[in-house]
């Protein structure tokens, strides 16, 4: 099998080591199989960490978790993909997928560069996670991609996607393989989700920040001549009831026009709230999904979240009303 990190004439990143094909640890007690896909059990991992806490110094725990990830990837490859996926590592990431070597190196190089930019610009907000390296999975075939993510959504509560961050077990992100110009925004988006997974962010803020990161850090281009084309759709779609689905996070999972509009509205709100970035970072640190960040908005900005919505859409609509969410969701 040709290694993901074969020779190249002009290295542009530090050399990356090829992974061994066999697991380095016995992690059988950490795994559960869902439709033939071995995944790390969150409860088993929690118990494992409590067990090893006394025997593994805190300073070496990140490397231990990276070893767990290596063993899990090797098992996943053998059991679910007949050992055909290639694997390799960079400083902060371990990639497994059926991608050409040059594409694998490009993916890891872009992930490293993007993480460095996140740390430079918002390092006091993000957290890379407990492991020394984060797993990244990419699949050339949609069937493999959806088979894999279905193991984490056993009730089928997910739609078509260009990628996702999976927090269960050891956090990692996964996406179908595309050309790099398509992959870069996806990597920027999912990596941002990964670095704020420790925060109880409302869905709109989480998605708005990640979508904005696609443009700022993921080389996604938006023609300014078309920036206002969605506004008529927004104004026709949003009313007080639908906006409560947006605040609660339900709108991001609904298979209708509101799903796409939710991502766009979330990005518009993040852009509108971000001119004073230091204040915005305080809001990110304090916002809580339980009230969609409403109390944090009052404390940090001095106004309700209804205010930026009115500024974005040009008409007054209701701010978050958590007391109504359960009734709306039940209906």
C-alpha positions as CSV (number, residue, x, y, z in Angstrom):
1,X,0.0,0.0,0.0
2,X,1.4,3.4,-1.0
3,X,1.8,5.4,2.2
4,X,-0.1,8.7,2.6
5,X,3.2,10.4,3.2
6,X,5.5,9.1,0.5
7,X,8.5,11.1,-0.7
8,X,8.1,14.5,-2.3
9,X,10.7,16.6,-3.8
10,X,10.0,20.0,-2.2
11,X,8.6,19.6,1.3
12,X,6.5,22.5,2.4
13,X,5.7,21.2,5.9
14,X,7.7,19.3,8.4
15,X,7.9,15.6,7.5
16,X,5.0,13.6,8.7
17,X,5.3,10.0,10.0
18,X,3.4,7.2,8.5
19,X,1.4,5.2,11.0
20,X,1.8,1.5,11.7
21,X,-1.0,-0.7,10.4
22,X,-1.6,-2.4,13.7
23,X,-3.1,-0.8,16.9
24,X,-0.5,0.3,19.4
25,X,-2.9,-0.1,22.4
26,X,-5.5,-2.6,23.4
27,X,-8.6,-0.4,23.4
28,X,-11.2,-3.2,22.9
29,X,-12.8,-2.2,26.2
30,X,-13.4,1.3,24.8
31,X,-15.2,0.3,21.6
32,X,-18.8,-0.4,20.6
33,X,-19.9,-1.6,17.2
34,X,-22.8,0.1,15.4
35,X,-23.7,-1.5,12.1
36,X,-20.2,-2.8,11.8
37,X,-18.5,0.5,12.6
38,X,-16.3,0.6,15.7
39,X,-16.7,3.8,17.6
40,X,-15.3,4.9,21.0
41,X,-17.9,4.7,23.7
42,X,-18.2,8.0,25.6
43,X,-19.0,6.3,28.9
44,X,-16.2,3.7,28.5
45,X,-13.7,6.5,27.7
46,X,-14.8,8.5,30.7
47,X,-14.3,5.4,32.9
48,X,-10.9,4.7,31.3
49,X,-9.7,8.2,32.0
50,X,-10.7,7.9,35.7
51,X,-8.8,4.6,35.9
52,X,-5.6,5.9,34.3
53,X,-5.7,9.3,36.1
54,X,-3.4,8.0,38.9
55,X,-1.0,6.1,36.7
56,X,-0.6,8.6,33.9
57,X,0.8,12.1,34.7
58,X,-1.3,14.9,33.5
59,X,1.4,16.1,31.2
60,X,1.4,12.8,29.2
61,X,-2.4,12.4,29.1
62,X,-2.7,14.2,25.7
63,X,-0.2,11.8,24.1
64,X,-2.0,8.8,25.7
65,X,-5.2,9.9,24.1
66,X,-3.4,10.3,20.8
67,X,-2.3,6.7,21.1
68,X,-5.9,5.7,21.8
69,X,-6.9,7.6,18.6
70,X,-4.2,5.7,16.6
71,X,-5.4,2.4,17.8
72,X,-9.1,3.3,17.1
73,X,-8.3,4.5,13.6
74,X,-6.4,1.2,12.8
75,X,-9.3,-0.8,14.1
76,X,-11.8,1.3,12.2
77,X,-9.8,0.8,9.0
78,X,-9.5,-3.0,9.5
79,X,-13.1,-3.7,10.5
80,X,-15.1,-1.2,8.5
81,X,-13.0,-0.4,5.4
82,X,-11.0,-3.6,4.8
83,X,-7.7,-1.8,5.6
84,X,-7.8,0.2,2.4
85,X,-7.7,3.7,3.9
86,X,-4.3,5.4,4.2
87,X,-3.1,7.1,7.3
88,X,-0.6,9.8,8.3
89,X,0.1,12.5,10.7
90,X,1.2,16.1,11.1
91,X,2.0,18.0,14.3
92,X,-1.6,18.3,15.5
93,X,-3.7,16.0,13.3
94,X,-3.9,12.4,12.2
95,X,-5.6,11.8,8.9
96,X,-7.2,8.7,7.6
97,X,-8.9,8.4,4.2
98,X,-8.8,7.1,0.6
99,X,-7.1,10.2,-0.8
100,X,-4.0,10.6,-3.0
101,X,-0.8,11.3,-1.1
102,X,-0.5,14.9,-2.3
103,X,-4.1,15.6,-1.3
104,X,-3.5,14.1,2.2
105,X,-0.5,16.4,2.7
106,X,-2.4,19.4,1.5
107,X,-5.3,18.6,3.9
108,X,-3.0,18.4,6.9
109,X,-1.0,21.4,5.9
110,X,-4.2,23.5,5.6
111,X,-5.5,22.2,8.9
112,X,-2.3,23.1,10.6
113,X,-2.2,26.6,9.1
114,X,-5.9,27.2,10.1
115,X,-5.4,26.0,13.6
116,X,-2.4,28.4,13.9
117,X,-4.5,31.3,12.7
118,X,-7.3,30.5,15.1
119,X,-4.8,30.5,18.0
120,X,-3.4,33.8,16.8
121,X,-6.7,35.5,16.5
122,X,-8.9,33.9,19.1
123,X,-6.6,31.8,21.2
124,X,-8.1,32.9,24.5
125,X,-11.5,31.5,23.4
126,X,-10.7,28.2,21.7
127,X,-9.5,24.9,23.1
128,X,-8.0,22.2,20.9
129,X,-9.2,19.4,23.1
130,X,-7.6,16.9,25.5
131,X,-5.7,14.8,22.9
132,X,-2.3,15.9,21.5
133,X,-3.6,15.2,18.0
134,X,-7.1,15.3,16.5
135,X,-8.3,12.6,14.1
136,X,-9.6,13.7,10.7
137,X,-11.5,11.3,8.4
138,X,-12.2,11.9,4.7
139,X,-13.9,9.5,2.3
140,X,-13.9,9.5,-1.5
141,X,-17.3,7.9,-1.7
142,X,-20.5,9.3,-0.3
143,X,-21.7,5.9,0.7
144,X,-18.7,5.5,3.0
145,X,-19.2,8.9,4.5
146,X,-22.8,8.5,5.3
147,X,-22.3,4.9,6.5
148,X,-19.7,6.3,9.0
149,X,-21.7,9.3,10.3
150,X,-24.8,7.1,10.6
151,X,-23.1,5.3,13.4
152,X,-23.4,8.5,15.5
153,X,-27.0,9.3,14.4
154,X,-28.8,6.0,15.0
155,X,-32.2,7.6,14.7
156,X,-31.2,9.1,11.3
157,X,-31.4,12.7,12.5
158,X,-29.0,14.3,10.1
159,X,-29.2,15.5,6.5
160,X,-27.0,15.9,3.5
161,X,-23.8,17.6,4.6
162,X,-20.3,18.6,3.4
163,X,-18.8,17.6,6.7
164,X,-19.3,17.5,10.4
165,X,-17.6,17.6,13.7
166,X,-18.4,14.6,15.9
167,X,-17.9,15.3,19.6
168,X,-18.8,11.8,20.8
169,X,-15.9,9.8,22.2
170,X,-12.7,11.5,21.1
171,X,-13.7,14.6,19.1
172,X,-12.9,14.4,15.4
173,X,-14.2,15.7,12.1
174,X,-15.1,14.0,9.0
175,X,-15.9,15.1,5.4
176,X,-16.3,13.7,1.9
177,X,-13.2,14.2,-0.3
178,X,-13.4,17.0,-2.8
179,X,-11.1,19.3,-4.6
180,X,-9.0,21.5,-2.2
181,X,-10.8,24.7,-3.1
182,X,-14.0,23.0,-1.9
183,X,-12.4,21.3,1.1
184,X,-10.7,24.4,2.7
185,X,-14.0,26.1,3.8
186,X,-15.2,22.7,5.1
187,X,-12.0,22.2,7.1
188,X,-12.1,25.7,8.5
189,X,-15.8,25.3,9.5
190,X,-15.5,21.9,11.2
191,X,-12.2,22.7,12.9
192,X,-13.8,25.8,14.4
193,X,-16.6,23.6,15.8
194,X,-13.9,21.4,17.2
195,X,-12.1,24.2,18.9
196,X,-15.2,25.6,20.7
197,X,-16.7,22.3,21.6
198,X,-15.9,22.9,25.3
199,X,-18.3,25.9,25.3
200,X,-22.1,25.7,25.8
201,X,-22.7,27.8,22.8
202,X,-26.1,28.3,21.3
203,X,-26.5,26.6,17.9
204,X,-26.9,29.9,16.0
205,X,-23.7,31.4,17.5
206,X,-21.7,28.2,17.0
207,X,-22.8,27.9,13.3
208,X,-22.5,31.6,12.7
209,X,-18.9,31.7,13.9
210,X,-18.0,28.5,12.0
211,X,-19.7,29.8,8.8
212,X,-17.9,33.2,9.2
213,X,-14.6,31.3,9.6
214,X,-15.2,29.7,6.2
215,X,-14.9,33.2,4.7
216,X,-12.2,34.6,6.9
217,X,-9.9,31.6,7.2
218,X,-11.2,29.0,4.7
219,X,-10.7,30.9,1.4
220,X,-14.4,30.9,0.7
221,X,-15.4,33.7,-1.7
222,X,-18.5,35.7,-1.7
223,X,-19.3,38.1,-4.5
224,X,-20.3,41.4,-2.7
225,X,-22.6,42.2,-5.6
226,X,-24.8,39.3,-4.4
227,X,-24.6,39.8,-0.7
228,X,-28.1,41.1,-0.4
229,X,-29.9,38.5,-2.6
230,X,-31.0,36.5,0.4
231,X,-32.6,39.4,2.3
232,X,-36.0,39.1,0.5
233,X,-36.1,35.4,1.3
234,X,-35.2,36.2,5.0
235,X,-38.0,38.7,5.3
236,X,-40.5,36.4,3.7
237,X,-39.5,33.4,5.9
238,X,-38.9,34.7,9.4
239,X,-41.7,35.3,11.9
240,X,-41.8,35.2,15.6
241,X,-42.5,31.5,15.8
242,X,-39.9,30.4,13.2
243,X,-37.4,32.6,14.9
244,X,-37.8,30.7,18.1
245,X,-36.8,27.6,16.2
246,X,-33.7,29.5,15.1
247,X,-32.9,30.5,18.7
248,X,-33.5,27.0,20.1
249,X,-31.3,25.5,17.4
250,X,-34.1,23.3,15.8
251,X,-34.1,25.3,12.6
252,X,-30.6,24.1,11.7
253,X,-31.9,20.5,11.5
254,X,-35.2,21.1,9.6
255,X,-35.2,20.0,6.0
256,X,-36.8,23.2,4.6
257,X,-35.8,26.6,3.3
258,X,-35.3,27.7,6.9
259,X,-32.2,25.5,7.3
260,X,-30.2,27.4,4.7
261,X,-31.5,30.7,5.9
262,X,-30.6,29.9,9.4
263,X,-26.9,29.5,8.6
264,X,-27.0,32.8,6.6
265,X,-28.8,34.6,9.4
266,X,-26.4,33.3,12.0
267,X,-23.5,34.5,10.0
268,X,-25.1,37.9,9.6
269,X,-25.7,38.2,13.3
270,X,-22.1,37.2,14.1
271,X,-20.7,39.8,11.6
272,X,-23.0,42.5,13.1
273,X,-21.9,41.8,16.6
274,X,-18.2,41.5,15.9
275,X,-16.9,45.1,15.2
276,X,-15.6,45.3,18.8
277,X,-13.9,41.9,18.8
278,X,-12.8,41.9,22.4
279,X,-16.4,42.5,23.5
280,X,-17.5,39.7,21.1
281,X,-15.0,37.3,22.6
282,X,-16.5,38.0,26.1
283,X,-20.0,37.3,24.6
284,X,-18.7,34.0,23.1
285,X,-17.3,33.0,26.5
286,X,-20.5,33.8,28.4
287,X,-23.2,32.7,25.9
288,X,-25.2,29.7,26.8
289,X,-27.5,27.5,24.7
290,X,-30.1,27.4,27.5
291,X,-31.3,30.9,26.5
292,X,-29.6,31.3,23.1
293,X,-27.2,33.8,24.7
294,X,-29.8,36.3,25.6
295,X,-28.6,37.0,29.1
296,X,-25.0,37.3,27.9
297,X,-26.1,39.7,25.2
298,X,-27.7,42.0,27.8
299,X,-24.6,41.8,30.0
300,X,-22.0,42.2,27.4
301,X,-23.7,44.4,24.7
302,X,-26.5,46.0,26.8
303,X,-29.3,44.9,24.5
304,X,-31.5,41.9,23.5
305,X,-30.6,39.7,20.6
306,X,-33.8,41.0,19.0
307,X,-31.8,44.2,18.2
308,X,-29.2,42.6,15.8
309,X,-32.0,40.6,14.2
310,X,-33.9,43.8,13.5
311,X,-30.8,45.4,12.1
312,X,-30.1,42.5,9.8
313,X,-33.7,42.0,8.5
314,X,-35.1,45.5,8.8
315,X,-38.1,44.7,11.0
316,X,-38.7,43.9,14.6
317,X,-39.0,40.2,15.6
318,X,-38.9,38.4,19.0
319,X,-35.8,37.7,20.9
320,X,-35.2,34.3,22.5
321,X,-38.1,33.0,24.6
322,X,-36.9,29.7,26.0
323,X,-40.2,29.1,27.9
324,X,-41.9,28.6,24.5
325,X,-39.3,26.2,23.0
326,X,-40.6,23.0,24.5
327,X,-44.1,23.7,23.4
328,X,-42.9,24.5,19.9
329,X,-40.8,21.5,19.7
330,X,-43.6,19.2,21.0
331,X,-45.9,20.6,18.2
